[in-house]
Amino acid sequence: MRILAFSDLHAARARAADLVAAAADADLVIGAGDFCNMRQGLDQAMRLLDGIDVPLVVVPGNAESAEELIAASAMGTHVLHGAPAEFDGVRLFGLGYGVPVTPFGDWSCDLTEAEAGAMLDTCTQADILITHSPPKGVADVTSGGQSVGSTEIRAAIERIQPRLALCGHIHDSWGQEGMIGATRVVNLGPTPNWFEVSI
């Protein structure tokens, strides 16, 4: 299965056009959150992706709630937030929102580590774990040098050992990746990222 993945589109029209064009060569497209900005313009942001004709799996970022993303998504889009999905035998599990709680204020959709851990505990196996936030210690460093990833997401990766853990959220770490055990962790960013996954 050829997978196109991205995160943090933030309603960028030119980046969305590049993703839609690239999706013509994909079997599955994954969006790891933050489609709009500060809970504004989500409907318009999701319309920018309307040209994607293959299955689209998304998790909410901290810039949109799960309910808002479900309401704004085109029919056939799969919104995962503490939930699994399967495509051609490839098992996915998704968890959105900022983890741990961000300093951004009331508009930001966040989870405490305990809340995230409870949702991740429902996942016993996955080939691809999709989270908006990165795991602690991998692709999670801000421009100020702080490691701000989630300890619970890291623990889930250590426990489940998916083939891929895809995330975004920390813009300063876009394009960064590392390993947790046998799992490749990638902070995607809003450009086309390609992965091949076979059963």
N, CA and C atoms as an extended XYZ file, in Angstrom:
597
Properties=species:S:1:pos:R:3:atomname:S:1:resname:S:1:resid:I:1 pbc="F F F"
N         0.837       -1.191        0.000 N   MET     1
C         0.000        0.000        0.000 CA  MET     1
C         0.877        1.248        0.000 C   MET     1
N         0.600        2.156       -0.913 N   ARG     2
C         1.358        3.415       -1.012 CA  ARG     2
C         0.572        4.505       -0.277 C   ARG     2
N         1.201        5.065        0.737 N   ILE     3
C         0.521        6.004        1.627 CA  ILE     3
C         1.157        7.383        1.517 C   ILE     3
N         0.310        8.384        1.322 N   LEU     4
C         0.701        9.791        1.358 CA  LEU     4
C         0.252       10.353        2.698 C   LEU     4
N         1.155       11.003        3.428 N   ALA     5
C         0.806       11.528        4.749 CA  ALA     5
C         1.324       12.948        4.918 C   ALA     5
N         0.573       13.724        5.706 N   PHE     6
C         0.932       15.116        5.973 CA  PHE     6
C         0.331       15.541        7.306 C   PHE     6
N         0.775       16.682        7.799 N   SER     7
C         0.187       17.279        8.997 CA  SER     7
C         0.222       18.794        8.857 C   SER     7
N        -0.535       19.466        9.727 N   ASP     8
C        -0.403       20.920        9.897 CA  ASP     8
C        -0.576       21.703        8.599 C   ASP     8
N        -1.641       21.403        7.896 N   LEU     9
C        -1.935       22.135        6.659 CA  LEU     9
C        -2.215       23.608        6.948 C   LEU     9
N        -2.935       23.888        8.030 N   HIS    10
C        -3.251       25.253        8.445 CA  HIS    10
C        -3.813       26.086        7.296 C   HIS    10
N        -4.695       25.467        6.524 N   ALA    11
C        -5.446       26.156        5.464 CA  ALA    11
C        -4.564       26.755        4.367 C   ALA    11
N        -3.377       26.226        4.182 N   ALA    12
C        -2.463       26.737        3.153 CA  ALA    12
C        -2.884       26.199        1.782 C   ALA    12
N        -3.386       27.081        0.944 N   ARG    13
C        -3.985       26.684       -0.336 CA  ARG    13
C        -2.970       26.016       -1.272 C   ARG    13
N        -1.778       26.580       -1.397 N   ALA    14
C        -0.782       26.017       -2.317 CA  ALA    14
C        -0.314       24.638       -1.836 C   ALA    14
N        -0.132       24.499       -0.530 N   ARG    15
C         0.286       23.191        0.003 CA  ARG    15
C        -0.817       22.155       -0.211 C   ARG    15
N        -2.067       22.560       -0.030 N   ALA    16
C        -3.182       21.643       -0.250 CA  ALA    16
C        -3.229       21.199       -1.710 C   ALA    16
N        -2.990       22.117       -2.630 N   ALA    17
C        -2.991       21.765       -4.055 CA  ALA    17
C        -1.907       20.740       -4.360 C   ALA    17
N        -0.741       20.894       -3.749 N   ASP    18
C         0.342       19.923       -3.939 CA  ASP    18
C        -0.054       18.549       -3.406 C   ASP    18
N        -0.732       18.525       -2.270 N   LEU    19
C        -1.155       17.256       -1.674 CA  LEU    19
C        -2.223       16.573       -2.519 C   LEU    19
N        -3.176       17.346       -3.012 N   VAL    20
C        -4.226       16.772       -3.862 CA  VAL    20
C        -3.617       16.187       -5.133 C   VAL    20
N        -2.670       16.903       -5.734 N   ALA    21
C        -2.021       16.395       -6.945 CA  ALA    21
C        -1.258       15.110       -6.649 C   ALA    21
N        -0.530       15.080       -5.527 N   ALA    22
C         0.254       13.897       -5.174 CA  ALA    22
C        -0.642       12.704       -4.872 C   ALA    22
N        -1.830       12.964       -4.324 N   ALA    23
C        -2.737       11.892       -3.909 CA  ALA    23
C        -3.178       11.011       -5.071 C   ALA    23
N        -3.026       11.489       -6.293 N   ALA    24
C        -3.390       10.671       -7.458 CA  ALA    24
C        -2.557        9.402       -7.529 C   ALA    24
N        -1.384        9.397       -6.887 N   ASP    25
C        -0.499        8.235       -6.896 CA  ASP    25
C        -0.561        7.429       -5.601 C   ASP    25
N        -1.515        7.749       -4.720 N   ALA    26
C        -1.603        7.107       -3.408 CA  ALA    26
C        -2.760        6.113       -3.355 C   ALA    26
N        -2.617        5.119       -2.481 N   ASP    27
C        -3.714        4.208       -2.160 CA  ASP    27
C        -4.494        4.685       -0.943 C   ASP    27
N        -3.832        5.476       -0.101 N   LEU    28
C        -4.417        5.984        1.139 CA  LEU    28
C        -3.730        7.296        1.472 C   LEU    28
N        -4.505        8.261        1.989 N   VAL    29
C        -3.953        9.541        2.422 CA  VAL    29
C        -4.253        9.711        3.905 C   VAL    29
N        -3.242       10.152        4.657 N   ILE    30
C        -3.367       10.361        6.095 CA  ILE    30
C        -3.055       11.815        6.413 C   ILE    30
N        -3.948       12.460        7.171 N   GLY    31
C        -3.737       13.823        7.636 CA  GLY    31
C        -3.687       13.846        9.153 C   GLY    31
N        -2.547       14.279        9.714 N   ALA    32
C        -2.331       14.182       11.162 CA  ALA    32
C        -2.629       15.493       11.895 C   ALA    32
N        -3.744       16.140       11.537 N   GLY    33
C        -4.255       17.234       12.346 CA  GLY    33
C        -3.804       18.630       11.963 C   GLY    33
N        -4.527       19.615       12.515 N   ASP    34
C        -4.341       21.052       12.273 CA  ASP    34
C        -4.576       21.399       10.809 C   ASP    34
N        -5.819       21.274       10.405 N   PHE    35
C        -6.219       21.601        9.038 CA  PHE    35
C        -6.534       23.089        8.900 C   PHE    35
N        -6.929       23.731       10.008 N   CYS    36
C        -7.260       25.152        9.984 CA  CYS    36
C        -6.403       25.882       11.004 C   CYS    36
N        -6.828       27.080       11.413 N   ASN    37
C        -6.083       27.890       12.374 CA  ASN    37
C        -7.001       28.320       13.508 C   ASN    37
N        -6.660       27.942       14.719 N   MET    38
C        -7.339       28.423       15.922 CA  MET    38
C        -8.853       28.258       15.842 C   MET    38
N        -9.305       27.104       15.330 N   ARG    39
C       -10.722       26.731       15.239 CA  ARG    39
C       -11.496       27.575       14.221 C   ARG    39
N       -10.796       28.259       13.328 N   GLN    40
C       -11.448       29.128       12.344 CA  GLN    40
C       -11.218       28.593       10.931 C   GLN    40
N       -12.270       28.633       10.101 N   GLY    41
C       -12.131       28.319        8.687 CA  GLY    41
C       -11.940       26.845        8.370 C   GLY    41
N       -12.432       25.962        9.236 N   LEU    42
C       -12.212       24.534        9.012 CA  LEU    42
C       -12.952       24.030        7.778 C   LEU    42
N       -14.186       24.488        7.580 N   ASP    43
C       -14.934       24.054        6.387 CA  ASP    43
C       -14.163       24.368        5.109 C   ASP    43
N       -13.655       25.587        5.010 N   GLN    44
C       -12.913       25.983        3.820 CA  GLN    44
C       -11.613       25.194        3.698 C   GLN    44
N       -10.954       24.947        4.815 N   ALA    45
C        -9.697       24.198        4.789 CA  ALA    45
C        -9.918       22.777        4.285 C   ALA    45
N       -10.982       22.141        4.736 N   MET    46
C       -11.246       20.768        4.308 CA  MET    46
C       -11.675       20.715        2.846 C   MET    46
N       -12.334       21.778        2.350 N   ARG    47
C       -12.708       21.819        0.926 CA  ARG    47
C       -11.472       21.841        0.038 C   ARG    47
N       -10.352       22.354        0.558 N   LEU    48
C        -9.118       22.373       -0.224 CA  LEU    48
C        -8.635       20.962       -0.555 C   LEU    48
N        -9.119       19.966        0.188 N   LEU    49
C        -8.698       18.576       -0.007 CA  LEU    49
C        -9.720       17.769       -0.789 C   LEU    49
N       -10.759       18.426       -1.302 N   ASP    50
C       -11.854       17.709       -1.968 CA  ASP    50
C       -11.415       16.919       -3.195 C   ASP    50
N       -10.287       17.260       -3.791 N   GLY    51
C        -9.841       16.530       -4.972 CA  GLY    51
C        -9.192       15.191       -4.686 C   GLY    51
N        -9.067       14.827       -3.427 N   ILE    52
C        -8.484       13.527       -3.071 CA  ILE    52
C        -9.531       12.447       -3.283 C   ILE    52
N        -9.241       11.503       -4.166 N   ASP    53
C       -10.222       10.491       -4.553 CA  ASP    53
C        -9.979        9.122       -3.938 C   ASP    53
N        -8.940        8.990       -3.115 N   VAL    54
C        -8.668        7.736       -2.418 CA  VAL    54
C        -9.075        7.919       -0.959 C   VAL    54
N        -9.153        6.835       -0.173 N   PRO    55
C        -9.541        6.991        1.229 CA  PRO    55
C        -8.654        7.989        1.962 C   PRO    55
N        -9.292        8.856        2.744 N   LEU    56
C        -8.609        9.878        3.524 CA  LEU    56
C        -8.888        9.623        4.997 C   LEU    56
N        -7.820        9.423        5.770 N   VAL    57
C        -7.917        9.201        7.211 CA  VAL    57
C        -7.306       10.402        7.915 C   VAL    57
N        -8.037       10.987        8.863 N   VAL    58
C        -7.557       12.188        9.539 CA  VAL    58
C        -7.744       12.066       11.046 C   VAL    58
N        -6.877       12.745       11.786 N   VAL    59
C        -7.085       12.945       13.215 CA  VAL    59
C        -7.178       14.444       13.459 C   VAL    59
N        -7.936       14.860       14.464 N   PRO    60
C        -8.007       16.288       14.764 CA  PRO    60
C        -6.718       16.777       15.406 C   PRO    60
N        -6.313       17.987       15.033 N   GLY    61
C        -5.180       18.607       15.701 CA  GLY    61
C        -5.655       19.371       16.921 C   GLY    61
N        -4.819       20.263       17.420 N   ASN    62
C        -5.301       21.122       18.497 CA  ASN    62
C        -6.026       22.349       17.945 C   ASN    62
N        -6.021       22.505       16.614 N   ALA    63
C        -6.703       23.654       15.990 CA  ALA    63
C        -8.150       23.362       15.621 C   ALA    63
N        -8.612       22.118       15.815 N   GLU    64
C       -10.005       21.766       15.543 CA  GLU    64
C       -10.401       20.617       16.462 C   GLU    64
N       -11.666       20.601       16.855 N   SER    65
C       -12.146       19.499       17.689 CA  SER    65
C       -12.539       18.316       16.819 C   SER    65
N       -12.673       17.163       17.432 N   ALA    66
C       -13.104       15.972       16.697 CA  ALA    66
C       -14.485       16.195       16.084 C   ALA    66
N       -15.378       16.800       16.852 N   GLU    67
C       -16.733       17.044       16.362 CA  GLU    67
C       -16.730       18.016       15.183 C   GLU    67
N       -15.925       19.047       15.278 N   GLU    68
C       -15.819       20.021       14.181 CA  GLU    68
C       -15.245       19.361       12.937 C   GLU    68
N       -14.260       18.482       13.122 N   LEU    69
C       -13.635       17.833       11.971 CA  LEU    69
C       -14.603       16.867       11.296 C   LEU    69
N       -15.364       16.136       12.082 N   ILE    70
C       -16.378       15.233       11.512 CA  ILE    70
C       -17.392       16.036       10.698 C   ILE    70
N       -17.845       17.159       11.249 N   ALA    71
C       -18.857       17.980       10.568 CA  ALA    71
C       -18.315       18.598        9.285 C   ALA    71
N       -17.021       18.927        9.253 N   ALA    72
C       -16.447       19.620        8.096 CA  ALA    72
C       -15.921       18.674        7.030 C   ALA    72
N       -15.767       17.389        7.358 N   SER    73
C       -15.142       16.455        6.425 CA  SER    73
C       -16.126       15.976        5.364 C   SER    73
N       -15.593       15.752        4.174 N   ALA    74
C       -16.406       15.223        3.080 CA  ALA    74
C       -16.833       13.796        3.399 C   ALA    74
N       -17.937       13.375        2.803 N   MET    75
C       -18.400       12.008        2.983 CA  MET    75
C       -17.291       11.042        2.554 C   MET    75
N       -17.071       10.032        3.354 N   GLY    76
C       -16.039        9.059        3.045 CA  GLY    76
C       -14.726        9.307        3.750 C   GLY    76
N       -14.579       10.492        4.382 N   THR    77
C       -13.389       10.767        5.176 CA  THR    77
C       -13.528       10.059        6.523 C   THR    77
N       -12.470        9.431        6.975 N   HIS    78
C       -12.482        8.673        8.227 CA  HIS    78
C       -11.765        9.488        9.301 C   HIS    78
N       -12.521        9.955       10.298 N   VAL    79
C       -11.963       10.739       11.395 CA  VAL    79
C       -11.698        9.800       12.572 C   VAL    79
N       -10.433        9.702       12.977 N   LEU    80
C       -10.050        8.828       14.086 CA  LEU    80
C        -9.596        9.669       15.272 C   LEU    80
N       -10.216        9.422       16.416 N   HIS    81
C        -9.790       10.082       17.661 CA  HIS    81
C       -10.061        9.098       18.794 C   HIS    81
N        -9.044        8.317       19.095 N   GLY    82
C        -9.222        7.225       20.047 CA  GLY    82
C        -9.915        6.041       19.420 C   GLY    82
N        -9.682        5.854       18.114 N   ALA    83
C       -10.411        4.819       17.380 CA  ALA    83
C        -9.523        4.170       16.322 C   ALA    83
N        -9.853        2.907       15.959 N   PRO    84
C        -9.103        2.193       14.932 CA  PRO    84
C        -9.795        2.256       13.574 C   PRO    84
N        -9.079        1.842       12.552 N   ALA    85
C        -9.633        1.623       11.212 CA  ALA    85
C        -8.716        0.628       10.513 C   ALA    85
N        -9.221        0.018        9.444 N   GLU    86
C        -8.409       -0.942        8.693 CA  GLU    86
C        -8.662       -0.758        7.202 C   GLU    86
N        -7.580       -0.747        6.431 N   PHE    87
C        -7.660       -0.609        4.980 CA  PHE    87
C        -6.775       -1.665        4.342 C   PHE    87
N        -7.380       -2.552        3.570 N   ASP    88
C        -6.642       -3.616        2.871 CA  ASP    88
C        -5.698       -4.365        3.811 C   ASP    88
N        -6.176       -4.616        5.018 N   GLY    89
C        -5.402       -5.381        5.981 CA  GLY    89
C        -4.415       -4.577        6.799 C   GLY    89
N        -4.244       -3.288        6.494 N   VAL    90
C        -3.349       -2.418        7.258 CA  VAL    90
C        -4.153       -1.773        8.389 C   VAL    90
N        -3.720       -2.007        9.615 N   ARG    91
C        -4.456       -1.550       10.795 CA  ARG    91
C        -3.929       -0.194       11.255 C   ARG    91
N        -4.839        0.747       11.450 N   LEU    92
C        -4.506        2.091       11.891 CA  LEU    92
C        -5.193        2.379       13.215 C   LEU    92
N        -4.564        3.263       14.000 N   PHE    93
C        -5.213        3.801       15.193 CA  PHE    93
C        -4.849        5.266       15.262 C   PHE    93
N        -5.838        6.117       15.542 N   GLY    94
C        -5.606        7.551       15.556 CA  GLY    94
C        -5.978        8.205       16.867 C   GLY    94
N        -5.185        9.210       17.255 N   LEU    95
C        -5.470       10.025       18.438 CA  LEU    95
C        -5.079       11.460       18.127 C   LEU    95
N        -6.038       12.360       18.201 N   GLY    96
C        -5.773       13.761       17.905 CA  GLY    96
C        -5.476       14.592       19.133 C   GLY    96
N        -5.494       15.913       18.927 N   TYR    97
C        -5.346       16.940       19.963 CA  TYR    97
C        -3.887       17.125       20.399 C   TYR    97
N        -3.667       18.222       21.110 N   GLY    98
C        -2.371       18.492       21.692 CA  GLY    98
C        -2.193       17.697       22.981 C   GLY    98
N        -1.103       16.956       23.067 N   VAL    99
C        -0.771       16.178       24.271 CA  VAL    99
C         0.712       16.378       24.551 C   VAL    99
N         1.086       16.840       25.750 N   PRO   100
C         0.228       17.278       26.847 CA  PRO   100
C        -0.450       18.612       26.525 C   PRO   100
N        -1.182       19.143       27.490 N   VAL   101
C        -1.931       20.383       27.285 CA  VAL   101
C        -0.975       21.501       26.866 C   VAL   101
N        -1.358       22.213       25.810 N   THR   102
C        -0.523       23.296       25.267 CA  THR   102
C        -0.707       24.584       26.072 C   THR   102
N         0.169       25.557       25.879 N   PRO   103
C         0.009       26.863       26.542 CA  PRO   103
C        -0.818       27.856       25.727 C   PRO   103
N        -1.534       27.369       24.709 N   PHE   104
C        -2.141       28.287       23.740 CA  PHE   104
C        -3.472       28.886       24.174 C   PHE   104
N        -4.082       28.352       25.220 N   GLY   105
C        -5.320       28.955       25.696 CA  GLY   105
C        -6.567       28.189       25.321 C   GLY   105
N        -7.720       28.857       25.524 N   ASP   106
C        -9.008       28.178       25.444 CA  ASP   106
C        -9.347       27.631       24.067 C   ASP   106
N        -8.811       28.231       23.008 N   TRP   107
C        -9.178       27.748       21.672 CA  TRP   107
C        -8.565       26.388       21.361 C   TRP   107
N        -7.472       26.028       22.030 N   SER   108
C        -6.721       24.822       21.675 CA  SER   108
C        -7.391       23.565       22.211 C   SER   108
N        -7.511       22.551       21.352 N   CYS   109
C        -8.085       21.254       21.739 CA  CYS   109
C        -6.953       20.366       22.255 C   CYS   109
N        -6.936       20.116       23.547 N   ASP   110
C        -5.830       19.426       24.193 CA  ASP   110
C        -6.336       18.273       25.050 C   ASP   110
N        -5.409       17.356       25.350 N   LEU   111
C        -5.650       16.279       26.302 CA  LEU   111
C        -4.535       16.272       27.325 C   LEU   111
N        -4.880       15.959       28.567 N   THR   112
C        -3.837       15.687       29.549 CA  THR   112
C        -3.188       14.350       29.206 C   THR   112
N        -2.028       14.104       29.778 N   GLU   113
C        -1.381       12.810       29.558 CA  GLU   113
C        -2.284       11.675       30.027 C   GLU   113
N        -2.966       11.857       31.150 N   ALA   114
C        -3.848       10.808       31.660 CA  ALA   114
C        -5.010       10.534       30.704 C   ALA   114
N        -5.598       11.595       30.158 N   GLU   115
C        -6.704       11.422       29.205 CA  GLU   115
C        -6.216       10.712       27.941 C   GLU   115
N        -5.055       11.120       27.444 N   ALA   116
C        -4.503       10.482       26.247 CA  ALA   116
C        -4.177        9.021       26.524 C   ALA   116
N        -3.597        8.746       27.677 N   GLY   117
C        -3.244        7.375       28.025 CA  GLY   117
C        -4.452        6.464       28.075 C   GLY   117
N        -5.549        6.964       28.626 N   ALA   118
C        -6.767        6.155       28.699 CA  ALA   118
C        -7.293        5.820       27.307 C   ALA   118
N        -7.209        6.766       26.389 N   MET   119
C        -7.680        6.517       25.020 CA  MET   119
C        -6.733        5.584       24.278 C   MET   119
N        -5.433        5.763       24.486 N   LEU   120
C        -4.457        4.903       23.809 CA  LEU   120
C        -4.475        3.476       24.352 C   LEU   120
N        -4.889        3.307       25.602 N   ASP   121
C        -4.953        1.966       26.194 CA  ASP   121
C        -5.939        1.058       25.476 C   ASP   121
N        -6.874        1.636       24.736 N   THR   122
C        -7.843        0.822       23.995 CA  THR   122
C        -7.230        0.203       22.742 C   THR   122
N        -6.035        0.660       22.367 N   CYS   123
C        -5.355        0.132       21.178 CA  CYS   123
C        -4.408       -0.983       21.588 C   CYS   123
N        -4.663       -2.179       21.079 N   THR   124
C        -3.799       -3.320       21.396 CA  THR   124
C        -2.846       -3.666       20.266 C   THR   124
N        -3.189       -3.266       19.039 N   GLN   125
C        -2.298       -3.524       17.916 CA  GLN   125
C        -2.595       -2.542       16.791 C   GLN   125
N        -1.553       -2.172       16.060 N   ALA   126
C        -1.697       -1.270       14.919 CA  ALA   126
C        -0.435       -1.362       14.074 C   ALA   126
N        -0.614       -1.255       12.781 N   ASP   127
C         0.534       -1.133       11.880 CA  ASP   127
C         0.997        0.315       11.792 C   ASP   127
N         0.027        1.253       11.880 N   ILE   128
C         0.335        2.680       11.825 CA  ILE   128
C        -0.419        3.376       12.954 C   ILE   128
N         0.323        4.079       13.802 N   LEU   129
C        -0.272        4.920       14.834 CA  LEU   129
C        -0.200        6.361       14.346 C   LEU   129
N        -1.350        7.021       14.301 N   ILE   130
C        -1.430        8.409       13.830 CA  ILE   130
C        -1.805        9.281       15.018 C   ILE   130
N        -0.931       10.192       15.391 N   THR   131
C        -1.241       11.137       16.455 CA  THR   131
C        -0.909       12.538       15.974 C   THR   131
N        -1.603       13.533       16.514 N   HIS   132
C        -1.213       14.898       16.164 CA  HIS   132
C         0.099       15.248       16.862 C   HIS   132
N         0.187       14.913       18.127 N   SER   133
C         1.381       15.250       18.906 CA  SER   133
C         2.449       14.174       18.772 C   SER   133
N         3.716       14.566       18.829 N   PRO   134
C         4.793       13.580       18.765 CA  PRO   134
C         5.017       12.913       20.118 C   PRO   134
N         5.707       11.786       20.104 N   PRO   135
C         6.095       11.156       21.363 CA  PRO   135
C         7.249       11.915       22.016 C   PRO   135
N         7.328       11.821       23.311 N   LYS   136
C         8.421       12.461       24.046 CA  LYS   136
C         9.770       11.938       23.539 C   LYS   136
N        10.643       12.880       23.164 N   GLY   137
C        12.010       12.521       22.837 CA  GLY   137
C        12.306       12.263       21.380 C   GLY   137
N        11.290       12.294       20.513 N   VAL   138
C        11.513       12.086       19.080 CA  VAL   138
C        10.734       13.141       18.298 C   VAL   138
N        11.432       13.924       17.484 N   ALA   139
C        10.794       14.912       16.597 CA  ALA   139
C         9.845       15.834       17.356 C   ALA   139
N        10.259       16.226       18.559 N   ASP   140
C         9.371       17.012       19.432 CA  ASP   140
C        10.038       18.251       20.013 C   ASP   140
N        11.097       18.742       19.356 N   VAL   141
C        11.876       19.844       19.924 CA  VAL   141
C        11.456       21.174       19.307 C   VAL   141
N        11.164       22.149       20.161 N   THR   142
C        10.786       23.487       19.709 CA  THR   142
C        12.021       24.290       19.334 C   THR   142
N        11.791       25.456       18.762 N   SER   143
C        12.912       26.327       18.392 CA  SER   143
C        13.712       26.756       19.610 C   SER   143
N        13.080       26.708       20.794 N   GLY   144
C        13.787       27.039       22.027 CA  GLY   144
C        14.542       25.873       22.636 C   GLY   144
N        14.516       24.735       21.937 N   GLY   145
C        15.266       23.574       22.409 CA  GLY   145
C        14.542       22.699       23.409 C   GLY   145
N        13.238       22.931       23.596 N   GLN   146
C        12.479       22.145       24.560 CA  GLN   146
C        11.882       20.903       23.911 C   GLN   146
N        11.970       19.778       24.615 N   SER   147
C        11.312       18.540       24.198 CA  SER   147
C         9.915       18.536       24.798 C   SER   147
N         8.900       18.638       23.922 N   VAL   148
C         7.529       18.854       24.412 CA  VAL   148
C         6.574       17.735       23.998 C   VAL   148
N         7.116       16.583       23.599 N   GLY   149
C         6.267       15.474       23.187 CA  GLY   149
C         5.575       14.807       24.365 C   GLY   149
N         4.750       13.826       24.016 N   SER   150
C         3.898       13.148       24.994 CA  SER   150
C         4.533       11.869       25.518 C   SER   150
N         4.572       11.750       26.843 N   THR   151
C         5.075       10.517       27.453 CA  THR   151
C         4.119        9.353       27.218 C   THR   151
N         2.812        9.615       27.197 N   GLU   152
C         1.829        8.545       26.986 CA  GLU   152
C         1.854        8.049       25.539 C   GLU   152
N         2.059        8.940       24.578 N   ILE   153
C         2.182        8.499       23.189 CA  ILE   153
C         3.445        7.655       23.037 C   ILE   153
N         4.516        8.076       23.675 N   ARG   154
C         5.742        7.270       23.617 CA  ARG   154
C         5.511        5.890       24.231 C   ARG   154
N         4.846        5.847       25.387 N   ALA   155
C         4.584        4.568       26.049 CA  ALA   155
C         3.725        3.658       25.170 C   ALA   155
N         2.757        4.253       24.468 N   ALA   156
C         1.906        3.453       23.581 CA  ALA   156
C         2.722        2.878       22.426 C   ALA   156
N         3.628        3.680       21.872 N   ILE   157
C         4.487        3.181       20.792 CA  ILE   157
C         5.366        2.036       21.297 C   ILE   157
N         5.928        2.209       22.478 N   GLU   158
C         6.766        1.149       23.057 CA  GLU   158
C         5.964       -0.135       23.263 C   GLU   158
N         4.712        0.012       23.661 N   ARG   159
C         3.862       -1.153       23.939 CA  ARG   159
C         3.357       -1.819       22.667 C   ARG   159
N         2.878       -1.022       21.718 N   ILE   160
C         2.231       -1.563       20.512 CA  ILE   160
C         3.254       -1.927       19.441 C   ILE   160
N         4.334       -1.129       19.351 N   GLN   161
C         5.361       -1.283       18.321 CA  GLN   161
C         4.764       -1.318       16.907 C   GLN   161
N         4.039       -0.258       16.523 N   PRO   162
C         3.574       -0.169       15.136 CA  PRO   162
C         4.766       -0.017       14.197 C   PRO   162
N         4.540       -0.288       12.929 N   ARG   163
C         5.626       -0.070       11.965 CA  ARG   163
C         5.945        1.407       11.818 C   ARG   163
N         4.878        2.217       11.805 N   LEU   164
C         5.028        3.663       11.652 CA  LEU   164
C         4.247        4.377       12.747 C   LEU   164
N         4.814        5.463       13.259 N   ALA   165
C         4.101        6.400       14.118 CA  ALA   165
C         4.212        7.765       13.449 C   ALA   165
N         3.093        8.280       12.976 N   LEU   166
C         3.066        9.521       12.204 CA  LEU   166
C         2.448       10.624       13.046 C   LEU   166
N         3.092       11.800       13.053 N   CYS   167
C         2.642       12.899       13.892 CA  CYS   167
C         2.953       14.233       13.228 C   CYS   167
N         2.693       15.310       13.937 N   GLY   168
C         2.972       16.664       13.472 CA  GLY   168
C         3.124       17.575       14.674 C   GLY   168
N         2.359       18.683       14.679 N   HIS   169
C         2.169       19.567       15.833 CA  HIS   169
C         3.357       20.485       16.098 C   HIS   169
N         4.556       19.953       16.236 N   ILE   170
C         5.714       20.788       16.550 CA  ILE   170
C         6.366       21.214       15.234 C   ILE   170
N         6.045       22.433       14.806 N   HIS   171
C         6.459       22.903       13.482 CA  HIS   171
C         7.985       22.916       13.329 C   HIS   171
N         8.676       23.199       14.419 N   ASP   172
C        10.142       23.267       14.342 CA  ASP   172
C        10.768       21.905       14.085 C   ASP   172
N        10.003       20.834       14.254 N   SER   173
C        10.525       19.486       14.033 CA  SER   173
C         9.937       18.820       12.790 C   SER   173
N         9.260       19.589       11.928 N   TRP   174
C         8.763       19.016       10.671 CA  TRP   174
C         9.913       18.359        9.915 C   TRP   174
N         9.666       17.167        9.416 N   GLY   175
C        10.676       16.456        8.641 CA  GLY   175
C        11.652       15.661        9.494 C   GLY   175
N        11.562       15.795       10.807 N   GLN   176
C        12.437       15.037       11.690 CA  GLN   176
C        11.866       13.637       11.923 C   GLN   176
N        12.731       12.679       12.163 N   GLU   177
C        12.266       11.334       12.475 CA  GLU   177
C        13.266       10.623       13.362 C   GLU   177
N        12.834        9.504       13.920 N   GLY   178
C        13.683        8.693       14.776 CA  GLY   178
C        13.015        7.351       15.013 C   GLY   178
N        13.636        6.542       15.830 N   MET   179
C        13.126        5.202       16.116 CA  MET   179
C        12.794        5.065       17.595 C   MET   179
N        11.694        4.377       17.869 N   ILE   180
C        11.378        3.913       19.217 CA  ILE   180
C        11.223        2.405       19.109 C   ILE   180
N        12.215        1.675       19.548 N   GLY   181
C        12.230        0.241       19.304 CA  GLY   181
C        12.275       -0.016       17.811 C   GLY   181
N        11.324       -0.801       17.313 N   ALA   182
C        11.260       -1.109       15.885 CA  ALA   182
C        10.375       -0.144       15.112 C   ALA   182
N         9.869        0.884       15.786 N   THR   183
C         8.909        1.808       15.176 CA  THR   183
C         9.605        3.045       14.623 C   THR   183
N         9.347        3.349       13.353 N   ARG   184
C         9.821        4.588       12.736 CA  ARG   184
C         8.824        5.697       13.056 C   ARG   184
N         9.309        6.759       13.682 N   VAL   185
C         8.485        7.905       14.064 CA  VAL   185
C         8.829        9.065       13.142 C   VAL   185
N         7.807        9.686       12.519 N   VAL   186
C         8.036       10.785       11.579 CA  VAL   186
C         7.106       11.953       11.906 C   VAL   186
N         7.689       13.138       12.106 N   ASN   187
C         6.923       14.373       12.202 CA  ASN   187
C         6.761       14.887       10.773 C   ASN   187
N         5.549       14.879       10.279 N   LEU   188
C         5.294       14.975        8.842 CA  LEU   188
C         5.458       16.378        8.261 C   LEU   188
N         4.705       17.345        8.785 N   GLY   189
C         4.647       18.653        8.157 CA  GLY   189
C         3.729       18.645        6.935 C   GLY   189
N         3.498       19.815        6.326 N   PRO   190
C         2.457       19.973        5.308 CA  PRO   190
C         2.897       19.694        3.873 C   PRO   190
N         3.934       18.922        3.694 N   THR   191
C         4.373       18.532        2.355 CA  THR   191
C         4.144       17.027        2.170 C   THR   191
N         4.118       16.529        0.930 N   PRO   192
C         3.881       15.099        0.716 CA  PRO   192
C         4.994       14.227        1.321 C   PRO   192
N         4.605       13.295        2.152 N   ASN   193
C         5.491       12.291        2.738 CA  ASN   193
C         4.998       10.928        2.274 C   ASN   193
N         5.885       10.101        1.750 N   TRP   194
C         5.486        8.817        1.154 CA  TRP   194
C         5.973        7.633        1.994 C   TRP   194
N         5.094        6.662        2.142 N   PHE   195
C         5.415        5.436        2.883 CA  PHE   195
C         4.841        4.242        2.134 C   PHE   195
N         5.576        3.147        2.126 N   GLU   196
C         5.107        1.881        1.570 CA  GLU   196
C         4.883        0.913        2.717 C   GLU   196
N         3.671        0.395        2.831 N   VAL   197
C         3.355       -0.571        3.882 CA  VAL   197
C         2.703       -1.787        3.240 C   VAL   197
N         3.292       -2.949        3.461 N   SER   198
C         2.701       -4.187        2.961 CA  SER   198
C         2.339       -5.072        4.146 C   SER   198
N         1.355       -5.932        3.942 N   ILE   199
C         0.890       -6.796        5.024 CA  ILE   199
C         1.839       -7.964        5.185 C   ILE   199
